[in-house]
Amino acid sequence: MFLLHIIQLYFGIYKYVMSLENKIILSIAFASVGGINTITESPIYGIAGLFKTGSFTQVVQVGNGMAGFLNVTANTIIRLIVLLVHSKIDQDQLSFYIFMSVLIIFF
């Protein structure tokens, strides 16, 4: 998934998918991700619910939060690298990603 994300950013596929003409592709992508998330997340909560204490369910929730934080961090770093490699950079977008990466690193 990490490699596919790098390929997507390098070739600018997100610009094609985000256009209004391709809203069906975007809807299918969101539905696919939601379906896969449901298939993988439900059994984890089910297994955590088998234990008598609620700490295991809390651990699963903390793990989901940490995974989201790491995902956003990796996404920001990847976008910064890709934006710096390309010569045509939207200055507003680059400044936003620099701000977010500094915020993530120092806080």
N, C-alpha and C positions, 0 to 999 in steps of 0.2 A: 504494500500500500504506500509506503514511504517513497519507493522508487517511482511508482505511477504518479504520485503527487509532484515529484520533481519534473517528470516528463511533461505533465500537464502544464506546469508553470513555464517551462522552458519554451514549449511550442505555442503557448498562448491559447490553449484549447478553451480556457475559461471564458475568453472573450466571445468565442463562437456560441457556447452554451448559454451565456447570460443575455444574449440578444432576445428581443421579444418574439422573434419568429420561431425560436426554438424552445418555447415554453413547455412543449410536450416532452422533449428530452430531459429538461430540468425536472419536471414532475416525475418522470420515470426514475430518474436518479435518486430523488428524495424518497420515493416509495421503496426503492430497492434497499437503500441504506436503513430506512425504518424497519423493513421486514427482517433484514439480517440482524439488526440490533435486537429486535424482539426475540428472534430465535436463539441468540447467544446470551442475552441478559436474563431472560426468565429462568432458565435452569440454575443460574448462579444464585439468584435470590431464593429459589426453591431449596437448594442445598443448604444455604445459610439459614433458612427458616426451620430446618430440621433440628437445630440445636436449641437447647433450653433457654440460653441467654440471648439477649438481643445484640450482644457485642459483635457477633459475626455479621449480622445485617449491617451494622454500622461500619464495619471494616469494608464491606462491599461498596457502600456508599462513599467512603473515603477513597477507595481505589478508583471509583468512577470519577470522582473529583480530580484526583491526581492525574488520571489518564487524560482528562479534558485539558488540564493545565499544561501537561507535556505536549499535547497535540497542538494547542494554540502557540506555545513557545516554538516548537519545531516549525510550524507553519510560518510564523513571523520571521524566523531565521532564514528559512528557505526563500521566502519572498524577497528578503533583503539581498540575499546573494544573487538571485535571479535579476532583480532590478539593477543591481550594481554592475552586472555583466553586460546587460543591454545598454546601448548608447542612448536610446530614446526613452528617457525616464520622465514620467509625470511627476513634477516636483512636489505636488500636494500629497500624492500617494506615497512617495518615498519619505517625505517628512513624517507622515503618519506612522509608517513602519519603523522608522528610526526611533520615534518617540515611544512606541509600544515596546520595542526591544530593550531600550534603556530602562523603561519602567519595569519590565519583567526581570532584567538582570539585577537592578539595584533594590527592588522591593520584593 
